[in-house]
Amino acid sequence: MHPLLLEGLSDAIGFIGGALLGYWLAVGVGADPLAPGYGPASLSGIALVGLGGGVGLHLARRWRRSRKDPG
C-alpha cells in the first residue's frame, strides 16, 4: 500500500473512531454534544468529542510509527 494512502487512512480511522468514542462517552455521562443550545453540558460534550478525536489521531500515528521502527 502506498505510504501516503496508509497515512491518510490511518489518520482518518483514528480520528473518526476516537471522536465516536468521545461522543458515546459524552452521551453516557449526560453531556450530549448535539443538544440544542450551548449550555455547560453541551459544551462539555463537544470537548469530549474533540478530545476523543485527538486521542484517536495520536494513537493512529503511534501505531503507524511502531510499524516503521523495527523493535
MOURDA-V467424 format. One record per pair of residues at least 12 apart in sequence whose ideal C-beta (glycine too) atoms are under 7 Angstrom apart, sorted by the first residue. I is the first residue (numbers start at 1). J is the second residue. D is the distance in Angstrom with one decimal. If there is no record, write none. Layout:
<<I J D> <I J D>>
This chain:
<<7 64 6.6> <10 60 4.6> <10 63 6.8> <10 64 5.3> <11 57 6.0> <11 60 5.6> <13 60 6.5> <14 56 4.2> <14 57 4.9> <14 59 5.7> <14 60 2.6> <15 53 4.8> <15 56 5.3> <15 57 4.6> <17 56 5.0> <18 52 4.3> <18 53 4.8> <18 54 7.0> <18 55 5.1> <18 56 1.9> <18 57 6.5> <19 49 5.3> <19 52 5.2> <19 53 3.8> <19 56 6.7> <21 52 5.0> <22 48 4.5> <22 49 4.4> <22 51 5.9> <22 52 2.2> <22 53 6.5> <23 49 5.1> <25 48 5.7> <25 52 6.9> <26 44 7.0> <26 45 3.8> <26 48 4.1> <26 49 6.3> <31 44 4.2> <31 45 3.9> <31 48 6.5> <32 45 5.4> <33 45 3.2> <33 46 4.5> <33 49 5.3>>
